[in-house]
Amino acid sequence: MVLAEPPRSRFDVEFKVGSIPVRIHPFFWLAALFLGFALRGGAMNVVLWTAAMLVSILVHEFGHALVAKAYGWPPHVVLHGMGGLAIYTPTHRKKMPRALIAFSGPGAGFILGSLILGAVLLSGHSVTIPGFGWTLGEGPPISQGRAGAFIYYLLFMNILWGIINLAPIQPLDGGAIAQTILEKFRPRDALGLSLKISLGAAVALAAFGMIVWKSTFMAIMFGILAFESWQLLQQAKQHGWA
């Protein structure tokens, strides 16, 4: 999750996928390693987590980038911290392209997650959807070993986090979609209303994460997003936008 493109550093990794430039800032690796070590599953689990995070965020950002490119807006992708950015320059402010580009990131993850689930089921194994506890398939679980851990991490990031990313919270993709919809029906107070929704949703998810999932990480993350939404709402009120 990144709000602005980070400055370049001499430790950046840069390459292209087709015609789309990709830059990986060193803080991406640091964040991935930090989260991987928090799992407390040993060095190999850290490697698997980092690989799953790299694949998942690249797929997510390329979902945004490819749709932006289809609209004629050449993008580039930057991975930084716990997320990334697909950066492009729109030539108009039509609402449909903005909403489609915002949704295409989680949508790309859902496609990848579905392909993984299909492959697991075709292999004769069963798999549990992270965060929901739903088990698909009737064969032996694929949760054992390195392959199982890697698949679990991929499903966690592309399905569970994809759904969470669609929550109407700024600056998540769901927040951008919500604001775009509100601009169509409530153009005068769309920003203020979207920030109020963002604040309420972030508080609700922080409480849900702590009480239901018993996840301190989720509670802290959504608590921070709630505070940021509150700050932005105060600024909007000062400028008469809310």
N, C-alpha and C positions, 0 to 999 in steps of 0.2 A: 504494500500500500504506500504509494508515493504521491505527494501533492504537487511537486515541481521537479523538473529535470535537474538532477544533481550535477555539479561541476565535474569536468573531466579530471582524471588523475592518471598518473603514469603507470598505474597498475590495472587500468581497464583492460578487459578482454574484448576485442572487437572482431566481428566477422559479418558476413552477409548470408541470408537465407533467400535465395533467388535475388531479387532486386532490393530487398528490404534490409537496411543496415541494422545490426544488433550491437549494443554495447552493454557489457556486464561490469558494473561498478564493484570494487572490492568489498563494499559494505554488504552486498548481496551474499557473498560467501561467508562473511562473518555472521550475518543474521541466520543463515541456514545452519551453520555449525553450532551456533548458540542454541537454536531450537532443537537440533539433533541431539546435542549433549543433554538437554533437558529431559529427553526420553529415557535416559539412563539404561540404554540397552547395549552398550559396548561400542567400540570403534566402527565395526561393520554397519551397525544400525545408523550411525551418524552419516556414513558414506551413502547408504541407501536412501536416507531421508533427504540428504542434499541433492542426490541425483533425481529423486522424485519431485523435489521442489523446483529444480531447474527445468525439468521437462514440463511440469504443470504450469508454471508461470509463463514459460515461452509459448505454450499452446494458448493460454489465456490471452496474452498480449497480441499474438498473431491473429487471434479471432478478431480483436479490435482492428488491427492493422490491415488485414485483408479486406474488410468491409470498407474502411476508410479509402483504401486504394481503389476499390471498385467505384467509389464516388469521384475518383480523379484527384484525391488528396494524398500525395506521396508521403508515406509514414516512415518513421524509424522507431526502434524499440530499445528501451533502456531498462535493465533490471537493476534494482537497488533496494537495500534493506529487505523487508519482508514481502516485497511486491515488485511492481514494474509500471512502466508507462508505454503506451503506444502514442507517439507524438506526431501530429499532423496539423496542417493549417487549412481549416475549412474556408471555402470561398463564399459561403452564404450561411444564414442562420436558420434554415428550415429545420423543423422539429423532428420529422421522421428519420432523416439520416442520423441525427444525434442519438435518438433512442435506439435505433438498430445497431449503431456502433457500440453503444454502452452494453446492450444485451449480448452482442456477439462474443464478448470475452467469456462470460460464464457459459454461454451456449457452446463454444468450442470445447470447454472442459466437460460439459455434459456428454458431448459426442465421444470424447476420448474415454470418459468413464463408462459409457454404454458399450463401447467396443471391448474394453477390458472385461466387463461383466460377461459379455457374450463369449469371449475367448475362454474364460474360466468355466462357464457352464458347459461349453462344447468339449472341454477337456475332461468332463465327468466329475468335477469337483463342486463343492458348495462354497458360498462366500457370504459373509455378514456385512451389511452396509454400515460403514462407520457412522456413529452418532445416532442411528435409528434402531439398531438391533435386529433388523430384518434379515433373515437368512434365505438366500436363493439357492436352489439346487438341492439334490438329495445325496450327492456323493460325499466323500471325505472332505473336510474343510481344507482350504488352501492357505490357512493362516500359519502353517508351520514353515520354518526355514527362511532363507534369505529371499527366495522368490515370493513367498507369501507375505513377508514384511514389506517388500517393495510394492506389491500389488495393493496391500492395505493402505500404504501411504498415498499411492496414486488415487485410490478411490476416495480417501479422506479429503484430499486437496481438490479433486475435480468434481466430486458430487456434493459432499457436505459443505465445503467452503464455497462452492459455486452457489449453492442455495442461500447460504448466509450472505454472500456478496450481493444478492438481489434484494436484501432488506433495504427499505427506503432511508438509508443513513448516508449522510455526506461524510467522506468523499467516495463511498462505495459505488459500484455501478448502479445499484438499485436507487441510490440517492439521486444520481444523474437522471435516471429514467423518470423517477417521481417528479423531479423539478421540470423536466421537459413536458410531461403530461399536464402539470399544473399551469405551465405557461400558456398552454392552449386554452384552458378553461377559466383560469384566474390570472390573467397576465399582470394585473396591477400589484397583486400581493403574492405572486408565486414563490419568490425567494423566501420571504418571511414564513409563509405557510410550510414550505418544504423543510425549512430549518426546524420549525416546531415539530413536524412529523419526525424528522431525523432525531431530535432530542428525545422524544418519547420512545421511539423504537430502540435507540441505543440504551436507554435506561432499562427497558423491558428485557433486552437481550443480555445485558450485564447481569440482571437478577436471575434470568433463566440459566445462564451459564454457571452461576455460582450455586443455585439451589438445585436445579435438575441435573446438570452435567457435572456439578461439583468441580468446575474448572476455574481455578484462580486466574489463569491466563486469559480466558474469555471474559471474565468479569473485569479484569484490569483493562483489556483492550477496548471493550465497549464502553467502559467507564471513561476512558480517555476520549473516545469518539463523542460521547455525550457532552463532555466538558467543552470540546472543540465546537460542537454544534451550538452550545449555549453561548460561547464567546462570539461566534459568527452572528448569532441572533441578536445579541446586544449591539454589535456593530451595525447590523442592518437597521435596527430601530433608531440608532443615532443618525443614520443617513436618511431616515424616512422611508426605508424600503420594506418595512414590516410593521 
